[in-house]
Amino acid sequence: MFDGLMLEKQLFPMNLNYRRKKRERHHEASHDDAESSTPPLEHALVPKGDVEWIDDPQALAEFLAHVKTQPLFAFDTEFIGEETYWPKICVVQLATAKRIALVDAIAIQDLTPVYELVCDEAHLTLVHAGGQDLEPAQRAVGRGPKGVVDVQICAAFAEMPWPAGLEKLVDHFAEHRLTKGHTFTNWDARPLTASQLRYAADDVRYLPLVWEQLKARLTERGTLAWALKECEVSLKLPQRYDEEGQIRRILKVWPLRPAQLPVLRKVLAARNDIALEENLPQRATIPDESIMELARQKPTTLAQLRLIKGVPKRIVASHGERIVAAIEAGLLLPPERLPAGRIREETATDRARVDALMAIASMRCLAQGLAPGMVFSRSDLSAWWLERGAKSPPPVFDASDWRSDALGIWLDQFVNGDASFAIRWVDGTPRMIN
């Protein structure tokens, strides 16, 4: 299929081999549906002509020069994320209202010019569910993307569910039905099939049109500013290594004692360093269950480390002393307090009242054209309800959060008996009555 594949397979854990085989099956299937595709929509904001395949820097520079003359462009990537520490970018998709290109990221190793354009707030960049696609741009340029609009986020402010797939958005806003494609496929194989090329192109082809229709809807509903604010906040990408998030995830499944937490913290940091050096996903380097056992059993010799189930032998052979050193460093630290839980658990009465607030808050959001799942979760309402009796009860949402204006201020007044709202069913959707 492509050079070096068999050698790479021998180096990956079994679960990575399984995922690669699954990609191969999808890749083979993508040869069979080239003639079943729907022709592109004829519209002024949908690029006409053939999709341009770009595999040399000069052609890329010419296309980027074109992009810079346009008011906005669409951006997406196809990558393989389960085999390496950083996702392997295979194809970069770019589209304006006039042209569309697929950039061969296997042939063109330096994509910095693309990423610089993505991170330049002078150019409006359109994405759909673009968090993972923006991460390599931030890493390459050294700063977060600016001026990026995620149409999936914005659609949640315009009477669409959250999260809405691209097919649903194109169907709703562009009135065009996309042909289904194969997303989980061998994007690093060459040549790509006609089905793969079509699927990749369709990921960006209709975003300018979707955004025009969506922006008009948001402006009409008065939610454009909220949507753009949420894009700005949500697309601020976290660090690749989220230590506290990993600790919370592990503690949800495997409880530890306070004295074990410093060891867990040191071992997680060591795993991240090893994964980066080996260019492997963190949990493929050492599974979470084995990380937990390292924190519990605290092996301080290589012989003891070899007895921990699930730690790959080659990792012990190459990095065993580093893992042991991390454990010893954790043992020298004082015990940590376990993460605080709720002030109290819900009673039967609390559950009934939180459920009622869920229904009321959901209806108020829907009447404003907002997807409730974008605004709040049940855990948000439950935590707020249970803490209302504290000496200094927190607000539903931070005052600087658009959610406070959309729901929080009113909800606080509502439960105090100082506010109400009325709705009417209009053209198939709820509307608030002023």
BELRA-V707397 format. One line per field, one symbol per residue. ss: DSSP state (~ for helix, > for strand, _ for the rest). psi: psi as a letter, one per 40 degrees, with the letter a starting at -180 (. if undefined). burial: 1 if it has 16 or more other ideal C-beta (glycine too) atoms within 10 Angstrom, else 0. A space follows every 50 residues. Layout:
ss=???
psi=???
burial=???
This chain:
ss=____~~~~~~~__~~~~~~~~~~~~~~~~____~~~______________ _>>>__~~~~~~~~~~~~___>>>>>>>>>_______>>>>>>>>____> >>>>_______~~~~~~~_____>>>>___~~~~~~~~~~~______>>> ~~~~~__________~~~~~~~~~___________________~~~~~~~ ~~~~~_~~~~~~~~~~~~~~~__~~~~~~~~~~~________~~~~~~~~ ~~~____~~~~~~~~~~~~~~~~~~~~~___~~~~>_~~~~~~~~~~___ _~~~~_____>_~~~~~~~~~~~~~~~~~~~________________~~~ ~~~~~~~~~~~~~~~~~____~~~~__~~~~~~~~~______________ _~~~~~~~~~~~~~~______>>>>>__>>>>>_
psi=diheddddddeiiddddddddddddddddeeefdeeihiihhidehhiii hhhheidddddddddddeeidiiihiihiheeeidhihhdhhhhiaedih ihhgeddhdhedddddddeheehhhhihfedddedddddddeiiiifhhh dddddeefeiihihiddddddddefhhihiagdgigeeihiiiddddddd dddededdddddddddddddefedddddddddddehhiidhgdddddddd dddhiiideedddddddddddddddddefiideedhiddddddddddfhe iddddeehhehiddddddeddddddddddddeiiiihihhaidiihiddd ddddddddddddddddeeehhddddiidddddddddedeidghiidiide hdddddddddddddeeeeiiiiiihhfeiihih.
burial=00000000000110010011001001100100100010011010111000 11010000110011001000011111111101111011111111111111 11111101001001101111001111110100111111011000101111 11111111110001010011011101010011001111100110111111 11111111111111101100101101110111001000001000011001 00010100011111111111110110010111111111011111100110 00001001001100110011001101101100000100000000000000 00110011001101111111110111000111011100000000011000 1111011111110110000000000000010000
